[in-house]
Amino acid sequence: MSLYQLGIDISKAKLDCALRMPSGKYRDKVVENTSRGFKALSEWLGKQDASLPHVCMEATGVYWEAVAEYLAGAGMVVSVINPAQIKSFGGSRLIRTKTDKADARLIADFCHERRPPPWQAPSQSVQTLRALVLRLEALQNMRTQESNRLEVSRDAVKAGIVEHLAWLDTQIKQLAKQIKDHINNDPDLKAKRDLLDSIPGVGERTIASLLAFYDNIGRFSNVKQAAAYAGLDPRTHTSGTSVSLKPRLSKVGHAFLRKALYMPAIVTLYKTSWGIHFRTRLAAAGKAPKVIIGAMMRKLIHVVFGVMKSGKTFDVTLHGV
């Protein structure tokens, strides 16, 4: 167990670092969020006689991934924390100061007190798949934006938008093929893809997204953790006898996964036998359409977890059909 804890507050351009010493005091350092900055941080830690601290950082978008992979590769124990945990930890301490430096120190204190479990870096193949999937999502978002602009654009710019849309269509098509080829060329990903492909309602692009973030299903001790990773776990709010709000999705998790599962959930509910059975049962219980969609998104994670954990294809008879 390391005597030093390094808290890192991450932004797109820089890393605010706070090294918590065994004495409880701090030493602070700011570096670029680049490979050059990572090297400078490693050298600085060596000068502090703390070359192998326990590193903690928040899962902030995708900006944490490169530094987490670099530090883990250097032999450090790295923990990646849900930002909600740090926020709650700060609230319990009545922290009123909100600066990057203060946040880094708070993360270091959290690391010292809670000793969070180490993060496991995904394989190089999964890292590549994740980058491809997120890039495809970005291109599709760009296409939607340009398509919306085309509807209200003036003639002076319309030709340029049409040209950009054509370029985006080509890039999206090429990237989709690259993702497919990447999965086919990796025996482990291909085998898992074939398992997920047996689930009615889950398409090729959804499978790629699930493999990018749920490839190592064993890191979740149970299906509730897997659902919580996507923010699909139910959140209840009750207090005494006067406050009892309806349960809703916590959304404290990966927003990309929730978005990726929304349309598959609708397709499953209305186009597959097991989904129709699921929808009919919840509707008979008085559940609203939005609640049913959220429940199916969570159900899909349960099914994905079961299929990948067991290594067996989807069995519709297990779902009342």
Secondary structure by P-SEA (a helix, b strand, c coil): cccbbbbbbccccccbbbbbcccccbbbbbbcccaaaaaaaaaaaaaacccccbbbbccccccaaaaaaaaaaaccbbbbbcaaaaaaaaaaaccccccaaaaaaaaaaaaacccccbbbbccaaaaaaaaaaaaaaaaaaaaaaaaaaaaccccccaaaaaaaaaaaaaaaaaaaaaaaaaaaacaaaaaaaaaaaacccccaaaaaaaaaccccccccccaaaaaaaaccbbbbbbccccccccccccccccaaaaaaaaaaaaaaacccaaaaaaaaaaaaacccaaaaaaaaaaaaaaaaaaaaaaccccccccccc
